[in-house]
Amino acid sequence: MSMIDSPHDVDALTASEWRRNVPFVRQHSAVLSDPYDPVITVRVPSETRALADATWFRPVLERLVSLASLPQGWDGSAAPPIDRSRLEAVLDLLAAITRHDTPPPAIVPGVDGGVQVDWHVNDVDIEISLPADGQGTFFAEDLRTEESWEDVSLDERASLRAVVDRLLPAQSRA
């Protein structure tokens, strides 16, 4: 099987290759190379391909793929697997509100099957919650100026981008 040469490739990979060469995933249970290393079909949505060279893109995809593989009870209790629609929503949201030089956010699973996207950089906190129920929230705070934003709808992509651009200026991006 071939490896992914660029984030634009659509290819069939084994699960171990998938973990190393990440773009977004759909697992086909009917197609197995061996029961411990299922074949994964990797698909990068066409609208996301323009961001394939963004600083945050590959680390975010790697994290999303990791979260997509969490099983029932991944938290040691009864947490459900992460809702795939929430993982896709992260990509859609980041494509709309970030620039190529935005640092990759931390992405953590929620015990409800959702995810949280966070940046904590240079006294700036940005937290976006995408719970499994679909009612997302946004919170940002600049600890240097004590300004905060918390009533910005996730549907107001231009407003979110303005806050992210303001709080994560080019000099703090790496």
NORRASUL-V820562 format. One record per residue. N is the residue number from 0. RES is the residue in one letter. PSI is psi in whole degrees, 0 to 359 (NA if undefined). Layout:
BEGIN
n: {N/N}
res: {RES/RES}
psi: {PSI/PSI}
END
This chain:
BEGIN
n: {0/1/2/3/4/5/6/7/8/9/10/11/12/13/14/15/16/17/18/19/20/21/22/23/24/25/26/27/28/29/30/31/32/33/34/35/36/37/38/39/40/41/42/43/44/45/46/47/48/49/50/51/52/53/54/55/56/57/58/59/60/61/62/63/64/65/66/67/68/69/70/71/72/73/74/75/76/77/78/79/80/81/82/83/84/85/86/87/88/89/90/91/92/93/94/95/96/97/98/99/100/101/102/103/104/105/106/107/108/109/110/111/112/113/114/115/116/117/118/119/120/121/122/123/124/125/126/127/128/129/130/131/132/133/134/135/136/137/138/139/140/141/142/143/144/145/146/147/148/149/150/151/152/153/154/155/156/157/158/159/160/161/162/163/164/165/166/167/168/169/170/171/172/173}
res: {M/S/M/I/D/S/P/H/D/V/D/A/L/T/A/S/E/W/R/R/N/V/P/F/V/R/Q/H/S/A/V/L/S/D/P/Y/D/P/V/I/T/V/R/V/P/S/E/T/R/A/L/A/D/A/T/W/F/R/P/V/L/E/R/L/V/S/L/A/S/L/P/Q/G/W/D/G/S/A/A/P/P/I/D/R/S/R/L/E/A/V/L/D/L/L/A/A/I/T/R/H/D/T/P/P/P/A/I/V/P/G/V/D/G/G/V/Q/V/D/W/H/V/N/D/V/D/I/E/I/S/L/P/A/D/G/Q/G/T/F/F/A/E/D/L/R/T/E/E/S/W/E/D/V/S/L/D/E/R/A/S/L/R/A/V/V/D/R/L/L/P/A/Q/S/R/A}
psi: {147/157/163/123/334/163/352/346/147/121/166/130/156/163/321/322/320/318/334/336/52/327/180/154/147/123/132/106/338/344/105/135/326/153/340/358/70/151/136/137/126/128/129/117/139/325/344/342/330/338/8/335/3/147/320/343/303/315/324/315/318/318/318/320/318/316/326/338/2/129/171/134/18/338/6/2/237/19/135/164/157/132/121/328/330/323/318/324/325/312/314/314/313/324/329/331/358/168/175/329/12/134/153/139/165/140/119/146/150/147/352/359/1/192/159/137/125/143/134/92/129/54/25/132/127/126/126/121/129/78/162/332/354/356/83/156/156/134/134/145/134/104/341/323/352/21/147/156/126/355/26/123/143/343/343/69/321/320/318/316/320/319/314/315/320/318/337/67/161/321/338/357/133/NA}
END
